[in-house]
Amino acid sequence: RRQGEYAAWDTLEREILRARRRTLGDSHPDVAASLAELSRLAHHDEDLAGAESYLDSAVVVHRRGGSSQDSALARDLASLGSLRCARGNAVGCERALREAVVVARRAFPAPHRERAFVMLRLAEALDDRPKPAAEAESLNHAALAETRAAFGDEHVETARAMRQVGLMLARHHREAESEQMLRRALALQRQTLGPSSPEAATTMISLGELLRGNGSMAEA
C-alpha cells in the first residue's frame, strides 16, 4: 500500500475497533484482530512503540477470551517478542517468545506450523545473546525437527529452518556442520523456489562467507 492508503486504512481500522468494542465487548477475538492490524500499520509507519502497545492490548484481549484464542495468542506473542527484540528489550523479547512457545504447544498438541514458527523465533532470539547458551542450539535443532514434521522434508519452510540452524552453527564456530547444513538449505531452496530466487542467493552468500572464512577461496 502507498502511504496515503496506509493512513486511510489506519483510520478505518480504528473505527472498526471502536465498533467491535461497542458491540462485541473487550474479550472478543475480533477486537484482538483489529488491535493486531493496527500494530502492523504502526510498524509500517516505523512507530515501534505504538505497534508494541497495540500488541500488548491484543494479548490482554486474548487472555480474557480463554483457551479458545490460544492460536491467535501464540501468534501475537511471537510478534510482540520480535517487536521487543527490535526495540532492544531482550528480556521482554525472550519472555514473550517463551510464552508463545508454551501457548502454541497447548493450542497444537501435535507438530504444527505455528509451533515451528514460534520455536524458530525463540531460538533466533536466544542465539542473538552475547553468549548464546546451549539452550539456543538445542532449540534450533528442535525447531528444525518440528518444521520437518509440520511441513515435510522438501518444503521452503524446512529450507529456511535449515538455513537458521546453519547460521547458528557458524556462530558457534562449528564450520563443517554449518557448511553441510547451509548446502542442504541451498539445494532445497533452489529446488522449491528456483535457482535464481532471492532466498537461495542469500543462502549462497552466507555459504560463500563461511567458505572464505575457512580459507576455501576456490569453492567460495
Backbone torsions as a table, in degrees:
resi	resn	phi	psi	omega
1	ARG	NA	145.7	174.8
2	ARG	-77.3	166.3	-172.8
3	GLN	-57.7	-44.6	179.4
4	GLY	-62.3	-36.7	179.0
5	GLU	-66.8	-37.3	177.3
6	TYR	-63.7	-41.6	179.5
7	ALA	-63.1	-42.5	179.3
8	ALA	-66.1	-40.0	178.8
9	TRP	-65.0	-38.4	178.4
10	ASP	-61.9	-45.6	179.2
11	THR	-61.3	-44.4	179.5
12	LEU	-63.7	-42.1	-177.9
13	GLU	-66.7	-34.0	176.1
14	ARG	-64.5	-39.9	178.1
15	GLU	-65.6	-40.6	177.9
16	ILE	-62.7	-42.4	179.4
17	LEU	-60.2	-45.7	179.6
18	ARG	-61.0	-42.4	-179.6
19	ALA	-66.0	-41.4	-179.4
20	ARG	-66.3	-39.4	178.2
21	ARG	-63.3	-39.9	-179.5
22	ARG	-65.2	-44.4	-171.3
23	THR	-92.3	-28.3	-173.1
24	LEU	-109.1	-20.0	-176.6
25	GLY	89.3	173.8	-172.2
26	ASP	-89.0	9.1	179.5
27	SER	-115.5	7.7	-174.3
28	HIS	-87.1	140.4	-179.8
29	PRO	-60.9	-27.1	178.4
30	ASP	-66.9	-30.9	175.4
31	VAL	-66.1	-44.0	177.0
32	ALA	-62.7	-38.1	179.7
33	ALA	-62.8	-40.2	177.1
34	SER	-64.8	-41.8	178.7
35	LEU	-63.4	-40.3	178.4
36	ALA	-65.5	-37.8	178.5
37	GLU	-67.7	-40.6	176.3
38	LEU	-63.4	-34.5	175.8
39	SER	-62.9	-43.6	178.8
40	ARG	-62.4	-40.1	179.5
41	LEU	-66.9	-40.8	177.3
42	ALA	-64.0	-39.7	178.5
43	HIS	-61.9	-42.8	177.5
44	HIS	-59.6	-35.4	-179.8
45	ASP	-83.1	8.0	179.5
46	GLU	63.9	23.8	174.6
47	ASP	-96.5	78.8	-174.7
48	LEU	-67.6	-34.9	178.0
49	ALA	-63.8	-44.2	177.8
50	GLY	-64.3	-41.1	179.3
51	ALA	-61.7	-41.7	179.1
52	GLU	-65.9	-40.6	-179.6
53	SER	-61.9	-42.9	178.5
54	TYR	-62.9	-42.5	-179.9
55	LEU	-67.7	-37.4	173.9
56	ASP	-55.5	-44.0	179.9
57	SER	-67.0	-39.0	178.5
58	ALA	-62.5	-40.3	179.2
59	VAL	-63.1	-41.0	177.9
60	VAL	-60.3	-43.1	179.8
61	VAL	-62.2	-46.2	179.7
62	HIS	-58.7	-41.4	-178.8
63	ARG	-65.4	-38.0	176.3
64	ARG	-63.2	-34.9	-175.8
65	GLY	-75.5	-14.3	176.7
66	GLY	86.4	-168.3	-171.0
67	SER	-65.5	-20.2	179.1
68	SER	-63.3	-18.1	180.0
69	GLN	-103.8	15.4	-174.4
70	ASP	-60.2	-40.4	-177.0
71	SER	-64.1	-44.2	177.8
72	ALA	-68.7	-36.4	177.4
73	LEU	-60.8	-43.4	179.2
74	ALA	-61.0	-44.0	179.9
75	ARG	-63.0	-45.5	-177.5
76	ASP	-70.0	-34.2	175.0
77	LEU	-64.7	-39.4	177.7
78	ALA	-63.6	-43.5	177.5
79	SER	-64.7	-39.0	178.2
80	LEU	-63.0	-43.6	177.6
81	GLY	-59.9	-43.8	179.4
82	SER	-63.1	-39.9	177.5
83	LEU	-63.2	-42.6	179.5
84	ARG	-64.7	-38.0	175.1
85	CYS	-60.4	-45.6	-178.7
86	ALA	-62.6	-28.9	179.9
87	ARG	-91.0	3.9	176.0
88	GLY	85.1	11.3	179.6
89	ASN	-95.4	80.8	-174.8
90	ALA	-64.5	-38.8	-178.8
91	VAL	-66.4	-48.0	178.8
92	GLY	-64.4	-36.4	177.3
93	CYS	-60.3	-52.0	-178.0
94	GLU	-63.0	-40.5	-179.3
95	ARG	-61.0	-46.5	-178.8
96	ALA	-65.6	-40.9	-178.4
97	LEU	-70.5	-36.0	176.2
98	ARG	-63.4	-42.5	178.0
99	GLU	-65.5	-37.7	178.6
100	ALA	-59.4	-40.6	178.3
101	VAL	-64.1	-45.1	179.7
102	VAL	-60.6	-46.4	-177.5
103	VAL	-67.4	-40.4	179.7
104	ALA	-63.9	-38.7	177.8
105	ARG	-67.0	-33.2	177.6
106	ARG	-71.6	-39.3	-178.2
107	ALA	-73.5	-33.6	-176.9
108	PHE	-127.9	90.6	-176.2
109	PRO	-61.9	-30.2	179.1
110	ALA	-97.8	163.1	177.5
111	PRO	-50.4	134.5	-174.5
112	HIS	-151.9	152.7	-177.5
113	ARG	-60.7	-35.3	179.8
114	GLU	-67.1	-39.8	176.4
115	ARG	-62.9	-46.3	179.6
116	ALA	-60.2	-41.2	-178.0
117	PHE	-60.2	-49.5	-176.4
118	VAL	-73.6	-32.2	176.3
119	MET	-63.3	-41.2	178.3
120	LEU	-64.5	-38.4	178.8
121	ARG	-65.1	-43.3	178.6
122	LEU	-65.8	-43.0	179.1
123	ALA	-59.1	-41.5	179.3
124	GLU	-64.5	-41.9	-180.0
125	ALA	-64.9	-43.1	179.6
126	LEU	-65.0	-36.1	-177.6
127	ASP	-75.3	-14.1	177.6
128	ASP	-84.9	-2.1	176.4
129	ARG	-63.4	154.0	177.4
130	PRO	-56.3	-37.1	177.0
131	LYS	-126.6	88.3	-177.0
132	PRO	-57.2	135.1	-179.8
133	ALA	-83.7	164.1	176.6
134	ALA	-59.6	-27.8	179.3
135	GLU	-58.3	-36.3	-178.9
136	ALA	-61.6	-43.4	-179.9
137	GLU	-66.0	-46.7	-178.1
138	SER	-64.3	-35.8	180.0
139	LEU	-70.5	-37.4	176.0
140	ASN	-59.0	-46.9	-179.9
141	HIS	-66.6	-39.4	177.4
142	ALA	-63.5	-39.1	179.2
143	ALA	-65.9	-38.6	176.6
144	LEU	-63.6	-44.1	177.8
145	ALA	-61.5	-40.5	178.7
146	GLU	-64.5	-41.1	179.7
147	THR	-63.9	-43.8	177.7
148	ARG	-60.6	-43.3	-179.0
149	ALA	-65.7	-35.0	-176.7
150	ALA	-81.3	-37.7	-172.1
151	PHE	-110.5	-23.4	-173.8
152	GLY	101.6	168.2	-174.4
153	ASP	-78.0	-16.1	-173.7
154	GLU	-122.4	47.9	-179.1
155	HIS	-119.2	150.7	-178.8
156	VAL	-61.0	-34.1	178.8
157	GLU	-66.0	-34.0	175.7
158	THR	-65.5	-39.6	177.0
159	ALA	-62.4	-40.5	179.1
160	ARG	-64.7	-41.2	177.8
161	ALA	-65.1	-38.9	176.8
162	MET	-60.8	-42.4	-179.8
163	ARG	-62.8	-42.5	179.6
164	GLN	-61.7	-42.5	178.4
165	VAL	-64.6	-40.6	178.8
166	GLY	-61.4	-41.9	178.2
167	LEU	-67.8	-37.8	176.7
168	MET	-61.1	-44.2	179.8
169	LEU	-63.1	-36.7	177.6
170	ALA	-64.7	-41.8	178.9
171	ARG	-64.9	-26.0	178.6
172	HIS	-91.5	11.2	175.6
173	HIS	62.2	36.9	175.1
174	ARG	-113.1	71.5	-167.3
175	GLU	-62.7	-42.2	-177.4
176	ALA	-63.2	-44.8	178.5
177	GLU	-66.6	-38.2	178.6
178	SER	-62.3	-46.0	179.7
179	GLU	-59.5	-44.5	-179.9
180	GLN	-60.9	-44.2	-178.2
181	MET	-69.2	-40.0	179.0
182	LEU	-66.7	-36.3	176.9
183	ARG	-64.8	-40.4	177.8
184	ARG	-65.4	-42.1	178.0
185	ALA	-62.6	-42.8	-179.0
186	LEU	-63.6	-45.1	180.0
187	ALA	-61.2	-40.7	-179.2
188	LEU	-71.3	-36.9	176.4
189	GLN	-64.7	-41.2	177.8
190	ARG	-64.1	-36.5	-179.9
191	GLN	-70.0	-42.4	-173.3
192	THR	-90.5	-31.6	-175.0
193	LEU	-110.8	-15.1	-176.8
194	GLY	104.4	150.4	-174.0
195	PRO	-65.3	-22.7	-177.5
196	SER	-105.2	17.2	-178.5
197	SER	-69.2	149.1	178.3
198	PRO	-59.0	-36.8	-179.8
199	GLU	-65.8	-41.6	177.7
200	ALA	-64.1	-38.8	178.7
201	ALA	-63.5	-40.8	178.9
202	THR	-63.1	-42.8	178.8
203	THR	-66.6	-38.0	178.6
204	MET	-63.6	-38.2	177.1
205	ILE	-63.8	-44.5	178.8
206	SER	-61.4	-41.3	178.5
207	LEU	-64.9	-42.4	178.2
208	GLY	-61.2	-42.4	178.3
209	GLU	-62.8	-39.5	177.9
210	LEU	-63.3	-46.2	-179.0
211	LEU	-64.9	-39.7	177.6
212	ARG	-64.0	-39.4	177.6
213	GLY	-63.6	-27.4	178.5
214	ASN	-87.1	-4.2	-177.4
215	GLY	85.2	11.5	179.6
216	SER	-91.4	63.6	-173.1
217	MET	-64.4	-34.6	-176.6
218	ALA	-64.3	-44.5	179.6
219	GLU	-70.6	-37.9	-178.9
220	ALA	-65.4	NA	NA
